[in-house]
Amino acid sequence: MRGATHAKWAAGAVVVAMAATACGGGDSGGGGGGDGSGVVRSSWGDPQNPLEPANTNEVQGGKVLDMIFRGLKRYDPKTGAAKDMLAEKIETSDQTNFTITVKDGWTFSNGEKVTAKSFVDAWNYGASLKNNQKNAYFFGQIEGYDKVHPDSGSQSADKLSGLKVTGDRTFTVKLTQKFSTWPDTLGYAAFAPLPKVFFDDHDSYVSKPVGNGPYTVDSYQKGSQMSLRKWDRYPGDDKAQNGGVDLKVYTDNNTAYTDLTAGNLDLVDDVPASQLSNADSDLSGRYINTPAGIIQTLAFPFYDSDWNKSDSDKVRKGLSMAINRKQITESIFEKTRTPATDWTSPVLGEDGGYKSGLCGEFCDYKPDEAKKLVKEGGGIPGGQVKIGYNADTGSHKEWVDAVCNSINNALDNDKACVGSPTGTFADFRNKITDKKMTGPFRAGWQMDYPLIQNFLQPLYYTNASSNDGHWSNKEFDSLVDKANGEADQSKAVKTFQQAQEVVRDNMAAIPLWYQNGSAGYSDKVSNVALNPFSVPVYNEIKVN
């Protein structure tokens, strides 16, 4: 899942910024666009890892996977609802055993037919311990996962016993327990089918990924640009309305914004904080500010004993109450952020699990109470909070400095909190993956699908794929398991909310604010929109 992480992470890039110019196999923004041949020039950041569907859990790589792959489900670009894509039907009578029928007529861009085996082979690869895929946890609900991906020791099986190919277009899935909403997770890229070249010549695939989506990868130069081009034989009903997309690497979104206003770029999907107040006028109304399924939090390194003592939850709660969310979101983010009062997103709606005010007083700015709780918890470990963040994009320095100023003021100590930047997003993520964080760190989460489960299980369940702080709580795990087994959606949501209360009571992470998607585009393109995940709907963009 993306974490930010997400994880779906609102992430950055590597190497030098470049002035965007037309290149690649098609007309660039404005050239020949009337017939759908024009190429969109968009800002981007190098992904953390090669573009393997089960090994990508951050936003930049996820953007590409969403363009070059289609899975059994696809999330509606307007509502986020999971709709059948390659799935002709998914049937179950007990929420544990599923029979899946794949639509006929689909191929990969190299001409290979997409079959049931294309999915089963991909899922077995993603789950296998020896392949070390970051999204392996997504397959943890399938029977046999404990054999192919044990918590310790070597795997005793190469294939998930719960997956069976039963025909050219049919396969069955057996889960370890009831999971009524499991089919709705299948639009996530980790569940994408894979062509034979992925397994037979992996190096060739990595150098030029082959998918079954509306775009193909034409070329990629790390630190510079990835060029994607429209696949003319794509069989889906969401065909590209342009000739392709050039994703240009920037290490500073201010530079990207400058190139946009200068006409050297067509799309920036992360308008820098310093430009939010004037973006609408700069771009003559070509500015998008829309709610998205994104929450920004501060995670903690629970593998560090200083942050995992018996009373350290008081320190975490005190730090949360020392943050003036309202002031920060109004002064820095120009109404593109809203103070968080739970750990999900308003995009879910109340029926979907969002619960305004669930955080209670712990998300209110109460400096006196903050100071008291930090003291009762034994004080700040090491005497100073160092908030980790990546410095390359996302305007993170501004808000981290503001959070630290708020904490310092609340605690009457101008050295209580400082920002701790890492140069690039990739290096920042590597520090997190290698458990090298010594203090709280930014952990923005962009939903993978609009379910409350997605905001809780991947981030806080023991050993979950995006549980970067390595928090673990048996009560939380038990409630999540119970919620997943509920056939009634409303009951499942209520149980997930009970699990969220455990997150609150332990302050497993500090919720900061819900994030809108913000983007700006040039007069050379039209029909530009962000989906509920804050990702541009690239295939619908038209070059004028």
N, C-alpha and C positions, 0 to 999 in steps of 0.2 A: 504494500500500500504506500501511497505517496506521503512522504513526510518531509513529510516533510519530509513528508514529510515530505506521500503527499508524498521525506518523508515526503507528501507531496509537500515539498519545500518551495517557497517562493524564492527561487535560487539565483545563483550567479554564474559567472563564466570564468574562463581562463585565458591567459595571454593578452596581447594588446588589443585595444579598440581600433577599429578601422573605419575609414570613411566608406560608406556603402556605395558601391557602384554596380551597374548591371553586369552580370556574368552568368554563365551556365547556359544550358541549351534552350533558351526561350527568350522572348522579349521581356524586358524588365518593365517595372511599373509605368504604365502609360503607353507602352509600345504594343500596338496590335491587340489591345485588350477587348475591343468590341466583339471579337469572335471567340473570346474565351482563351486566347493564347497568351495573354499577358501574364507576367510572373510577379507575384507579390514579394516585396522585400521587407522582411520582418526581423526585429531584434531577437537575440537568442543567447543562450549560454551553453558551453560545452557540457554534455552529460557526464555524470560521475563515472559511468561504466559503459562498456559496449552495449549496443541496442538489442539485448536479449530480453524478451518479454518478462521472463520470470526473474530477471536480475536488475530491473529498473524500478526504483521506488521513489524517484524524485521528479520534479516537474519538467525540467528541460528535456530529459530523455523521454518522459511520458508524452510530451507534445508530439514528438516524431512517431512514437509507437501508435498514437491515436490517428495518425495520418496514413501509416503504411500497413496497419492491421485492422481487421474486423473480426470480432468474436461471435459467440453464440447470441449475446445480447449487445445492444448499444444504448447508451444513455441519451435520451432526447435532449438536443442542444438547447431547448427552451425550458423544459420542465425538469430535466434530470431523471425522468421516469425510465425504468429499464424496459426496453422493448425488444422483441425478437429480431435478430439480425440473421445470422446463419442458422439459428435454431428454427426448424420447422415446427417442432413441439417439444416440450419438456413435461413429462408425465410422472406423477407420483400418487400413491394412495396412502402413504404413511409418513411423508416428510423425511424419510431416511433412504429409501431406494428410489432412484430416478432413472427413467428411460429417456434418452435424448436422441432425437432424429435431426440430422443435419440436412439443410436444404440442398437440392441438386443444382448443378450449373455453376458452382463456384470453383475458381482456380486461383492459384498463386500467380504472381506476375510473370513467373518463368514458364507458365503453362501447365504446371502440375495440378492435378485435381485435388481439391480440399475434401477430405473424407473424415469419417469417424476416427480413423487411425491417426490422422494429422493432429487431432486434439489429444487423444490418449497418449501418444508418444511425447507430445509437448508437455503434458501434465506430469508424466512419469519422470521426464528429464528435470522439470522444475522442482519436483519433490525430492529428488535424490540428494543425499548428503554429499556424495563425492563431487557433485557439480557446483556446490556452494552458491546456490542462487539466493539472493536476498529476499525474494518473495516466496521461498519454499513454504513458509508458514501458511500461505493461502490454501495449500493442499492438505493442511493438517486435519481437516474435517473428514477426509476420505479414509476409509478403512485401509489399514496396512501402512499408514504413514509412520507409525512407530518402528516399523521394520526397515523402511527405506531412509528414514531420517531420525534415528534414535537420539535421545538427549545426550547420551555418552556412548563411547565405543564405536565399533564399525557397523555399517549397515548390514543386515542379514538378508536383504532382498533388493532387487533392482527395480521392481515394478510394484505399484500400488495394487494390493489384492482387491480393492474396491472398484477398480476400473476394468471393464470387459468390453472389447469390441465384438458386437453381435451381428454386424453386417457392414456393407460398404458405407452406409450412411447412418448407422445406429450404434450406440454404445450405452452401457449401463454404469451407474455410479452408486456405490453403497457408502453412506456416511456412517461414522461411528455413533452418532446420536441424531435425534431429530433436529432439523434446521430448516424451519418453514420458509425462510426468505433466502435460502441458499441460491436458487436460480437467479435472483436479482444481483448477485455478486459477479455473475459470469460475463459482465461487460467490461470488467477490469482487464487490463492488458496482460496480466500474468496468465490468464486463461486462453490466450490467443492460440490458434493452431500454428504449427511450424512445418515448413517444407523439408523434404529429405536432405537438401543441401546443408541444412543446419546441423544435421547429425553426421553426414558423410564427408563434408568438407567444411568444418566449422570455421577455419581461418578465412575461407572464401566468404562465408556468410557474414562474419564480423566485419570484414573490409567493405562489404556492400550488401546490407541486409535485404532479404527477399520476403515480401509480405503479400497480403491479399486485399489491401485497402485501396483507396482511390489515388494514392500517390506511390511512386517508386523513388528510391534513393538514386540520384544521378551521380553525385560526388560528395566527398567530405574531406575537408582539410581542417584538422583540429586547430582551434585557436583562430580560425578565420571564417569558415562558412560551410554549411551543409546545403546542398541544392537538391530539392525534391521536384519531380515532374509528374504531371497528370498521367495516370495510366488509362489509356484510351479504351482498353478492353475490360475495364472494371465493371462487374455485373450488378453492382448494388444500385439502389435508387438515390443514393447520396453522392452522386458523381461530382468531381471537382468542377467548379464554375470558372476556374482560371487555368492557366497553363502550367502553374507550379508555384513553389514557394522557395525563396532563397532565405535561409535562416542565417543571419549574420551575427557573429560573435562580438559581444561587447563586454568589457570588464567594468564599465561604469554606465549606468542607465541615464545619467545626465548627458553623456556624450551621444547616446542613442537618441535622446529627446532632441538634442541640438541638430542631429542629422535629419530627424523627422521634420522639424520646422524649416530646415534648409532645402527640403525636397529630395534628399538623398536616401530616404527610407520611407516605406509606406505604412508601417505599423510598429508601434511600441506598446507592449501589453503590460507594462509595469511603469506607469508614469512616476518619476521621482517625486518625493515629498516636497522638495523645494519648488516644484513647478505646478503643483496641484491648484494653487490659487489662481494661476493665470492660464491654465491649459485650455479652458474653454474658449477664451478670447484669442489665444495664440493660434488655435486650430480652427477658428471660425465655426465652432459648434461640433467639430469632429472629435469629440471627447466623450468617452463612455465611463460612467460611474454606476455600477449595478451590483446588488447584493450577490455574494458568492458563498459557497460552502467552505469557508476558510476561517480558521481560528489561529491566533498567535498566542503561544504560551511560553512560559519559562520552565524547562525541564531541569531535573536535578540528577547528579551522578550518584545514585544510590549504592553503587559499588564502592564509593568512597565512604569509609566508616564515619567520617566527620559529619556527613549529611544523612546518616542513617542510624542515629542514636535514638534512644527511647523517647526523648523529648524534642527531637529535632523538628517534629511536625509543628511545634509552636513557633520555631524560628521561621519556617516556611510560611505559616499563616501570618506571622507578624510582618514579613517582607511583603506579602500580598496586600495587607492593609496599609502598608506604607506607600503604595503606588497610587497616585492620583490619576486614574484612568481617564476621567472626564476631561481634565485639563489637557492631558497629553493628546488625546484624540482630537480635541478641538483646535489646539494650537499648532500641531504638527501635520495632522492628516486631512484637514479641510473636508470633514464629513465623509471621508472614505473608510473610516473605522468607527465602530460602536463599542463602548465598554462591555466586556464580557461578564455575564452573570451566571454562566454555566460552562460546561466543557464541550458543547456541541456547536450548533449554528442555527440562527433563526430561519435559514433556508429550509430546514426540515419541517418547520411548522409544529404546532403543539401536538397534532395527531401523530407526527413522525418522531417525537421524542424531545424536541427542544422544550426546555422548561426555564423560563425567565425567572431569575432570582434564586435559583437552586443553590448558588454559592453562598447566599446570605451575607452576613456582615463581613465575611472574610474577603469579599470583593469590594467592600466599601472603603473609602479613604478615611482611616481613623488613626492619625499619627500617635496619639497618646496610647491607645490600645496596642498599636504596632510595637512601640517601644517596650511596653510591658511584656508582651508575648516573647519578643526576641530575648529579653533578659531572662524570663522564666525558662526558656529553652536552652539556656547555657551560653547565649551570645552567638554571634556570627562566627562560624568556623574559620580559624586563622585570622580573625579580626577584620576581614574585608571580603565583601561579595565581589567577585569578578565575573561579570556577565559575558559569556562567550557568544560571538557572532561572526559571520563572514562580512568582510568589508567591501567586497567588489560591487555588489548591486543591492537593490532593495531598500536603500535609504535607512539601513539598520543602525548606523552610527547615531543618527539624529534621535531615534526613539530610545535607544539604549542609554544615551547620555541623559535624556529626559527622565527615564525611569530611575537612573542612579541619582540624579538631582533630587527627585521626589523622595527616594529612600534616605538620602543624606539629610534632607530637611526634616523628615519625620523623626529620624533617630538622633537629630542634633549632633551629627558627626559628618563633617565634610569629606571624610575618607572612608566612610562605611561601604561605599559602592563605587566601582569603576568599570568601564567597558573593557573587554579583552578581545580585540579583533584578531581574526585570522584572515590572511590576504585574499584567498579565493574560496569559493564555495566547495570545490572539490577537496581542498586541504582541510577545510572545516569539517566536512562530512567524514573524512578519513580519521580525524581526531576523535570524532564521536564514535565511529565504528570500532576504533582501537581502544576505547575506554580511557581516553587520555584527558577527559574534562575534569577539572578540579572544582568547578563552581557551576552555578546555574547557566543554562545556555538556551538560546532561542530555538523554539521547536514549532515553527508554523506547520499546520496540518491542513492540507487541501483534500477534501473528501474524494474517495474513489467511486462511491455510489451513495445516493441519498438515504442512508439508513443510520439510525443512532448507533447501531452495532459498529459501524465503520469509524465513528469518532471515539470509541471506547476500547474495543477488543485489540486492534492492532497496536494501540499506544500504551495500554496499561496491563494487559493480560500477561501473565508470567511467560517470559521468553518469546513474546510476540515479535513479529518482524520489524516493527517500528518502535518498539519499547526501548528507546535509546538511553533512557535513564536506568533501565533494568530494575524498575520497581516491581515488587511482587507482593500480592496479598491474596490469601486463600479465600477469604469471604468474597472479594471481588470476582475472582475466577469462578467460584461456585455460582454466583448470581448470573454471570455471563453465560455459563453453560445452561443454566435453567432457562434463561431468556431465549437462547437459540433453539431450545426444544419446544417452545410454546407454538402450537399451531395457530392460535388466535393472535393476530398482530397487535391488538390493543393490549393484551396481557403481556406480550413480549416487550412492548415499549415500556410499560410500567416496571417490569423487572429490570430492564436496562437502566431506568432512572434510579432504581434502588442501588444498582451497582455504581452509578455515578455519585451517589451520596457517599459511598465508601471512598471514592477518589477525593471528594470534598473533605471528608472527615480526616483524611491523612494528608491532604494537600499534596497529592502525588505530583502535581504540576500546578503552576500558577497561571490561571487564565487571564489574559490581558485584554484582547479585543477581537471582535468579529471583523473580518476584512471584506470590503467590497472589491470587486474587480475593477481596475481602472486601465483604460487604454486610450491611445490617440492614434489617428490615422490621417493619411494625406488625401488631397483632393483627386489623386490618381486612382483611388479604389473606392468601392461602395459595397453596401450590404455587409458591413462589418459588425460583428456581434461577439460577445463573450458568452460561453455557456455557463451553467451554474457552478462549474468547477473553476471558473475564471480563466479558461483557456480559449483563445480565439477559435471560432468555427471556420477554420481555414478553407474548407472545401466550398463554403458558400460565398466567399469573398469574390467580387468581380473587379476586374481591372478596367477602368473607364477608357 
